[in-house]
Amino acid sequence: MSHAPNGESSATRAYRNNREDWGSIRTRSSGRLQASYVGPDGERYSGPTTFDSRTDARAWLASQRVTIQRGDWRSPRVVTAEVFGVYAAAWLAQRVSGKGEPLRPKTRAEYQRQLRTGLAEFQTDRITMITPARVRRWHAERMESGRTLAGAEARLLRAILNTAVVDGIIAKNPVDSNLTRTRAGIPHRPPTLVELGVILDTIEPQMKLAVLLAAYGGLRFGEWRALRRRDVSVLNGRASVSVERSAQYLTGTGWHVGPPKSADGIRTVTLPKGLTADVESHLADRVGAFPDALLFSPVGGQGFLHDRQFNKSWNRARDAAGIRGQVREHDLRHFYGSALAALGHGLPQIQRALGHGTAAATLMYLHAAEEHDFELADRLPMPSPNPRPLLTALSARRGV
């Protein structure tokens, strides 16, 4: 250890030079000064930046000392955790569904997208800086991008800040619940029997069974897309489908295969006997012989059938029926739910058939006013085998 001429060690001299009335200041190798102090929690904290002069470093130390004396001091580590972007990332990592299950990959990916885009404005802000007035201004700007989008982003922001209220970071949520209800309100409109007949008559043959599975089995897009040969059985002239998984394409990560949207989505669907020939024809002509062969092969043979591959044929069929922009693929499930309701079946039976976890979700699908599944399936109304003249006549009657 080296010693100064007066016998003082270099370490002792450095300590004496760094020591202040309160806190410590030391010279970095760059020549700039770093100030630090020991907080009430016994941990040492350094300034957020280095200083050009000892006067500036001392001024910062003095401000920290005053904050402690006033009782307003908070650990910088806690303050950093309360930056919205940091807090939101932790919130998302810990988030679970209402049933205590991890978020679905598609839901998590959508939340991450919203945090990167619509909520990016708050990324570097302290949560306490997000005021009701600022949220209203932000929401008004986001409304220009779409009412549905603004409502969804406001719901996520409110959910995150609800947790911040529970954590004691803020006393009240600055996101008004009315902002979260801002939706486009696009109604679900199932196709009529005649329109469905035209769709089935027009759509490419390899896609026909997909439409039938949605309209007469209530399968979601991701569910029928994930079906394999082993999931379909034909017994005594009747086809049934086992729904156990769903396939979704997530931008940036690719295909994800998991269980259906809800635990209640795992189900066996009995199809009307009149569709058995369509099922057998599709299996014979368009599906490989192996049990794991996909019912709907993707173009190029990679992954699963992509939305755009189906939509090309689906849009052409909707154009033929004159319902593009009115009826969506998901509305085929509404056709199924409406048909079941029209037959007089109760909410629990329809909820089970659609694979919904709640009765509220099922109510959205009913557009018309426990029998055995076979009887229920066979009573469903079937489209006309020659729908085009009927569609022409109906259009003329409506003046279309």
ABEGO torsion letter per residue (X at the ends): XBBBAAGBBAAAAAAAAABBABEBBBBBAAGBBBBBBBBAAGBBBBBABBBABAAAAAAAAAAAAAAAAAGABBBAAAAAAABAAAAAAAAAAABBBAAGBBBBAAAAAAAAAAAABAAAAAAABBAAABBAAAAAAAAAAAAAAEAAAAAAAAAAAAAAAAAAAAAGABABBABBAAAAABBAGBBBBBBBAAAAAAAAAABBAAAAAAAAAAAAAGBBAAAAAABBAAABBBBGGBBBBBBABBBBBBBGAEBBBBBBABAAABBBBBBBAAAAAAAAAAAAAABBABAABBABBBBGGBEBBBAAAAAAAAAAAAAAAGABGABBAAAAAAAAAAAAAAAGBBAAAAAAAAGBABAAAAAAABABXXBBAAAAAAABBBBBABAAAAAAAAAAAAGX
